[in-house]
Amino acid sequence: MADPAGLRALPARAIVAALADAADRWRDADFPPRVRATARIRERTGYTEPVVDAALDRLFGALTSAALTNAICGELGSVDALDGFVARPGRADGYAAPVGRVAIVASDTTIGVALVPAAFALCAKCDVAVRDRGDALCAAFAETLAEERRECGAALATHVAAAHDDAAWLAELRAADAVVAFGGDPALRALRAAAAPQARFIAYGHRTSAGYVAREALATQDGARAVARGAAVDALLYDGDGCLSLHTIFVERGGEIGVARFAQMLSHALDEAAVEFPAAFALPPPRAASYRAGAAFRAAVGDGALFASTGRPHVAVLDPPRDEPPPLLPRTVALYGVDGPAEMLAFVRAHALPLEAVAVAVDRADVERAAIESGAVKLAPFGSLQTPRLEDEHGGIGRIAPFVKWIVRS
């Protein structure tokens, strides 16, 4: 891998500027490298072009100089701490030095997820290696970054679709001072075992997101429809893949709009959102089809309700059995009528749901407490789950903090 000495000689602000300028070029849908990457991503994931475009717009639209700077300052106190010792009120002077070499394993599903930690690791002046996906998105961005600043491109290496037992990649893992890994528990265990014992291991496992619709949000038709529209986008974008995809919604009883009526609104909103973000498949995958069939049978005998449009591979199911976990399936949403947030919390705990986020429609202290106690690390309005801010922590973990080691001067 390239010697990062050149990168370490750069002011951190110059690295931030190079990353932001490279991302700005990728915001243009007609930028030739993006056009080529879009085709490869579609081939790898099966996602439709509008979905891939939405993902790339969100990814590169968030990667701005202001967002990078705000995140760094929020965690380290200042960007200057990456360049040398800075005064810290009440503490010894500190220097946020690079942790060393960083290896990043990209997710199989989420588009470009490795680019964000790679960007912050570069800001920390680390040498970075990414195990890229078959679409080579990270490799393509690295080329653009090198055009903006040679030192940045030289410090970012990619291993496109390297096998798990690829000798070169295993060597990167063993040499890494920090490893960032996305994946399920078996993959994370294998990666942890392959890494050096003293390496920092930053793991992002498989998680899901839920929503809570408080009765206050159901006071008017317009308000309820707005919540339903936001929930539909959160549920359908990326076909329900990823930790910020909405699969479960708890709807509070007692509002002017009833739970069943809200479920109907959500069904209509799903139909509308599917026009903008069509599915990667014409028919539901087998497990989703089986779940839909079971819900249809229960609805036929008066147990819950099924909301599905003919020919559309998405579905909303009202009040499925509570002794079963929610269906974490593509384009499938389960709604549960509840009397209060305590019911949501009990359900989440009973099924040990690993929540990343809870979408909310109003600010209410008891809903906020239940969301926090559920284990979620993000609360956000409906419709914004799939557009996380770069400045915010992901998975409850800092953006740049894992990639620095503090050196103090007393």
C-alpha positions in Angstrom: 0.0 0.0 0.0 1.1 3.6 -0.6 3.1 5.4 2.0 0.7 8.0 3.5 3.6 10.4 4.4 2.4 12.8 1.7 -1.1 12.8 3.1 0.2 13.5 6.6 2.1 16.5 5.4 -1.2 18.1 4.1 -3.3 20.3 6.3 -6.5 18.5 7.3 -8.5 21.3 5.7 -6.9 20.6 2.4 -8.0 16.9 2.7 -11.5 18.0 3.5 -11.6 20.3 0.5 -10.3 17.6 -1.8 -13.0 15.1 -0.6 -15.7 17.7 -1.0 -14.6 18.7 -4.4 -14.5 15.1 -5.6 -17.9 14.5 -4.2 -19.2 17.6 -5.9 -18.2 16.1 -9.3 -20.1 12.9 -8.4 -23.3 14.9 -7.7 -23.7 15.4 -11.5 -25.8 12.5 -12.8 -24.1 12.9 -16.2 -20.5 12.7 -14.8 -19.0 9.8 -16.8 -17.6 7.8 -13.9 -21.0 8.1 -12.1 -22.8 6.9 -15.3 -20.6 3.9 -15.5 -20.9 3.2 -11.8 -24.7 3.4 -11.9 -24.8 0.7 -14.5 -22.5 -1.6 -12.5 -24.4 -0.9 -9.3 -27.7 -1.8 -11.0 -26.1 -5.0 -12.3 -24.8 -6.0 -8.9 -27.9 -5.1 -6.7 -30.8 -5.4 -9.2 -32.0 -2.0 -8.0 -33.8 0.2 -10.5 -32.1 3.3 -11.9 -34.2 5.8 -9.9 -33.2 4.0 -6.7 -29.5 4.0 -7.5 -29.7 7.6 -8.5 -31.4 8.4 -5.2 -28.7 6.6 -3.3 -25.8 8.3 -5.1 -27.5 11.7 -4.7 -27.8 11.2 -1.0 -24.3 9.8 -0.6 -22.5 12.5 -2.5 -24.9 15.3 -1.6 -24.0 14.7 2.1 -20.2 14.7 1.6 -19.7 18.4 1.8 -16.9 20.5 3.3 -19.3 21.9 5.9 -20.6 18.5 6.9 -17.1 17.0 7.2 -15.9 20.0 9.2 -18.9 20.0 11.5 -18.5 16.3 12.3 -14.7 16.7 13.0 -15.2 19.7 15.2 -18.1 18.1 17.0 -15.9 15.1 18.0 -12.4 16.5 18.2 -13.0 20.1 19.1 -11.4 21.5 16.0 -10.0 20.5 12.6 -6.6 21.9 13.7 -6.3 19.0 16.2 -5.6 16.7 13.2 -2.5 18.8 12.3 -0.8 19.1 15.7 -1.3 20.0 19.3 -4.2 22.3 20.2 -5.2 23.8 23.5 -8.1 22.1 25.2 -9.8 24.0 28.0 -9.4 22.2 31.3 -7.3 19.5 29.8 -3.8 18.9 28.5 -3.0 20.1 25.0 -4.0 17.3 22.6 -3.1 16.1 19.1 -5.5 13.8 17.2 -2.9 11.7 15.4 -3.8 9.1 12.8 -4.4 5.7 14.4 -2.5 4.1 11.5 -3.7 1.8 8.8 -7.4 1.3 8.3 -9.1 -1.6 6.5 -12.8 -1.2 5.6 -15.1 -4.0 4.4 -18.0 -2.7 2.4 -21.6 -3.9 2.8 -23.1 -6.3 0.3 -26.3 -4.2 0.0 -26.0 -0.6 1.0 -24.6 1.5 -1.8 -21.3 3.3 -1.1 -21.5 2.7 2.6 -17.7 2.2 2.8 -17.0 5.7 1.4 -18.1 7.6 4.5 -15.7 5.9 7.0 -13.0 6.0 4.3 -13.5 9.8 3.9 -13.1 10.3 7.7 -10.2 8.0 7.9 -8.5 10.0 5.2 -9.3 13.2 7.1 -7.5 11.6 10.1 -4.5 11.1 7.7 -4.7 7.3 7.8 -3.7 4.9 5.1 -6.9 3.3 4.0 -7.7 0.0 2.2 -11.3 -0.8 1.2 -12.6 -4.2 0.2 -14.9 -2.9 -2.5 -18.0 -4.5 -4.0 -18.2 -5.8 -7.6 -19.5 -2.4 -8.8 -16.1 -0.8 -7.9 -17.7 2.4 -6.7 -15.0 3.1 -4.1 -12.3 2.5 -6.7 -14.0 4.9 -9.1 -14.3 7.6 -6.5 -10.7 7.1 -5.5 -9.7 7.9 -9.1 -11.6 11.2 -8.9 -10.1 12.0 -5.5 -6.6 11.4 -6.9 -7.4 14.0 -9.6 -8.3 16.5 -7.0 -5.4 15.8 -4.7 -2.7 13.2 -5.6 -1.8 12.5 -1.9 -5.4 11.6 -1.1 -5.7 9.2 -4.0 -2.4 7.6 -3.1 -3.6 6.9 0.5 -6.8 5.2 -0.6 -6.4 1.7 -2.0 -9.2 -0.7 -3.1 -9.5 -4.4 -3.4 -12.4 -4.9 -5.8 -14.5 -8.0 -4.9 -11.5 -9.7 -3.2 -12.5 -13.1 -1.8 -12.7 -13.4 2.0 -9.6 -15.7 1.8 -7.7 -13.6 -0.7 -4.1 -13.5 0.5 -3.6 -9.8 -0.2 -6.7 -8.8 1.6 -6.0 -11.0 4.6 -2.6 -9.3 4.8 -4.3 -5.9 4.9 -6.6 -7.1 7.7 -3.6 -8.4 9.7 -1.7 -5.1 9.2 -4.6 -2.8 10.0 -4.6 -0.7 13.2 -8.4 -0.3 12.8 -10.9 -2.4 10.9 -14.4 -1.2 9.9 -16.8 -4.0 9.0 -20.3 -4.1 7.7 -22.2 -7.4 7.7 -24.0 -10.2 9.7 -22.7 -11.8 12.8 -20.8 -14.7 11.1 -19.0 -12.4 8.8 -18.1 -10.0 11.6 -16.8 -12.9 13.8 -14.6 -14.1 10.9 -13.2 -10.6 10.2 -12.5 -10.0 13.9 -10.6 -13.3 14.0 -8.6 -12.3 10.9 -7.6 -8.9 12.3 -4.7 -8.2 14.6 -5.5 -8.7 18.3 -4.8 -5.1 19.2 -6.6 -3.6 16.2 -9.7 -1.4 16.9 -12.7 -3.2 15.5 -15.6 -1.1 14.5 -18.5 -3.3 13.6 -21.8 -2.4 12.0 -24.1 -5.5 12.2 -27.4 -6.1 10.6 -30.1 -3.9 12.2 -33.5 -2.6 11.3 -35.7 0.5 12.0 -39.2 1.1 13.4 -41.6 3.9 13.5 -44.0 5.3 16.1 -47.1 7.3 15.1 -48.4 9.2 18.1 -52.0 10.0 18.3 -51.2 13.7 18.0 -50.0 13.1 14.5 -53.4 11.6 13.6 -55.4 14.7 14.4 -56.0 15.6 10.8 -56.3 13.9 7.4 -53.4 16.1 6.0 -51.1 15.4 8.9 -51.7 11.7 8.8 -51.2 11.5 5.1 -47.9 13.4 5.4 -46.7 10.8 7.9 -47.8 8.0 5.7 -46.0 9.5 2.7 -42.8 9.7 4.7 -43.1 6.2 6.0 -43.7 4.8 2.5 -40.4 6.3 1.3 -38.5 5.0 4.3 -40.0 1.5 3.7 -39.6 1.2 -0.1 -36.3 2.9 -0.8 -33.6 0.2 -1.4 -36.4 -2.5 -1.3 -36.1 -2.6 2.5 -32.4 -3.4 2.7 -30.2 -1.7 5.2 -30.4 -0.7 8.9 -32.4 2.5 8.2 -35.2 0.7 6.3 -38.6 0.9 7.9 -40.3 -2.5 8.5 -42.3 -2.0 11.6 -44.7 0.8 12.6 -46.5 1.2 15.9 -49.7 3.3 15.5 -51.2 4.8 18.7 -54.9 4.5 19.3 -57.0 7.4 20.3 -56.3 9.8 17.4 -58.9 11.4 15.2 -57.6 9.1 12.4 -58.0 5.5 13.5 -55.3 2.8 13.2 -57.1 1.0 10.3 -57.6 4.2 8.5 -53.9 5.1 8.8 -53.0 1.7 7.4 -55.2 2.4 4.4 -53.4 5.8 4.0 -50.0 4.0 4.2 -51.1 1.5 1.5 -52.0 4.4 -0.8 -48.7 6.1 0.0 -46.8 2.9 -0.8 -48.5 2.8 -4.2 -47.4 6.4 -4.9 -43.9 5.9 -3.6 -43.5 2.8 -5.8 -43.9 5.0 -8.9 -40.8 7.0 -7.9 -38.9 4.1 -6.4 -39.9 1.0 -8.3 -39.0 -2.4 -7.0 -36.1 -4.5 -8.3 -38.5 -7.4 -8.8 -41.9 -7.8 -10.4 -43.1 -10.4 -7.9 -42.4 -10.6 -4.2 -39.5 -12.9 -3.3 -40.7 -16.3 -2.0 -40.5 -15.5 1.8 -42.3 -12.2 1.3 -44.9 -13.9 -0.9 -45.4 -16.6 1.8 -45.8 -13.9 4.5 -48.4 -12.1 2.4 -50.3 -15.3 1.8 -50.4 -16.0 5.6 -51.6 -12.5 6.3 -54.3 -12.8 3.6 -55.6 -16.0 5.2 -55.7 -14.4 8.7 -57.5 -11.3 7.3 -60.1 -13.6 5.6 -61.0 -15.0 9.0 -61.1 -11.6 10.7 -57.7 -11.6 12.2 -55.9 -8.3 11.2 -56.0 -6.9 7.7 -53.9 -7.0 4.6 -53.4 -3.9 2.3 -51.9 -4.9 -1.0 -52.4 -3.6 -4.5 -52.7 -6.1 -7.4 -49.5 -6.4 -9.4 -47.4 -4.4 -6.9 -44.8 -6.2 -4.8 -45.3 -4.3 -1.6 -47.7 -4.9 1.2 -48.8 -3.5 4.5 -50.1 -5.9 7.2 -52.2 -4.6 10.1 -51.9 -6.3 13.5 -50.0 -9.5 12.6 -49.5 -12.0 15.5 -47.6 -10.3 18.3 -45.9 -13.5 19.4 -44.1 -13.5 16.1 -41.3 -11.1 15.2 -42.1 -8.5 12.5 -41.3 -9.4 8.9 -38.0 -8.0 8.0 -38.7 -8.7 4.4 -38.4 -6.7 1.1 -41.1 -4.0 0.8 -43.1 -5.4 3.6 -44.4 -3.3 6.5 -46.2 -4.5 9.7 -48.4 -2.1 11.6 -49.4 -2.7 15.2 -52.1 -0.7 17.1 -50.9 0.3 20.5 -52.1 2.3 23.5 -48.8 3.8 24.3 -45.0 3.6 23.7 -44.7 1.1 26.5 -46.3 -1.5 24.2 -43.7 -0.7 21.5 -40.9 -1.1 24.0 -42.3 -4.4 25.3 -42.6 -5.8 21.7 -39.1 -4.7 20.8 -37.6 -6.4 23.9 -39.7 -9.5 23.5 -38.3 -10.1 20.0 -34.8 -8.7 20.7 -35.1 -6.4 17.7 -31.8 -4.8 16.9 -33.0 -1.2 16.2 -30.9 1.4 14.5 -33.5 4.1 14.4 -37.1 5.0 15.4 -39.0 7.3 13.1 -41.3 9.7 15.0 -44.0 12.1 14.0 -44.1 14.4 17.0 -41.8 15.3 19.9 -43.1 13.6 23.0 -41.1 12.7 26.1 -42.5 9.3 26.7 -42.0 8.3 23.0 -38.5 9.5 23.2 -37.7 7.6 26.4 -39.2 4.4 24.9 -37.1 4.8 21.7 -33.9 5.3 23.7 -34.7 2.3 26.0 -35.4 0.2 22.9 -31.7 0.4 22.0 -32.2 2.7 19.0 -29.4 5.2 18.4 -31.3 7.6 16.1 -34.6 9.3 16.3 -35.7 11.1 13.1 -38.9 12.3 11.4 -40.7 10.0 9.1 -39.4 10.3 5.5 -35.8 11.2 6.7 -34.5 7.8 7.8 -32.9 7.1 4.5 -31.2 10.5 4.3 -28.9 10.4 7.3 -26.8 13.5 8.0 -23.0 13.1 7.6 -22.5 15.1 10.8 -24.4 12.5 12.9 -22.9 9.4 14.4 -23.8 6.1 12.7 -24.6 3.1 14.9 -23.9 5.3 17.9 -20.3 5.5 16.9 -18.4 8.6 16.1 -17.4 9.4 12.5 -13.7 10.3 12.9 -13.0 9.4 16.6 -12.2 5.7 15.7 -9.5 6.8 13.4 -7.4 9.0 15.7 -5.3 8.3 18.8 -4.9 11.3 21.1 -1.4 12.3 22.1 -1.3 14.7 25.1 1.3 17.2 26.1 1.1 18.1 29.8 
